[in-house]
């Protein structure tokens, strides 16, 4: 009888440790969220929030940086008020793209609608632009995403060298799809 009870305690103790280990792994493997008012999205692996520079527009609510994709950032802007709609937000995004790429820009992928996990409708586009980098022309890619949320109209703009365009586009779509 004594041997059985020790065996039982041993099994129960191991089950407890196994359960505790599984719980700890879940806690440490949790997703990295970006939150603003009633808006949130999940950052893919390798993405971190960075401080917003002091000279930024008041609409900038977040700046995200990829630690996996060199030279890659995503700006998150929020426009609030009755005067904003999809067209005005798209124009604001296109003006920003034009300002960043003074040597020209072109649309690589037309507007695409998709549903997010939170039931929001988002519209994404992909742009490429040219900049002058020490006398040579360099090309960058910019995915743009727009969605209407409870917090306001969200505009997301990514920036990366053209060679890193596909990985940014993949991560950008993961962020958009996770929006709630």
Helices and strands as residue ranges (DSSP letters): H 2-28, E 32-36, E 39-43, E 47-50, E 60-66, E 73-79, H 86-100, E 105-115, E 121-133, E 136-149, E 152-161, G 162-164, H 165-177
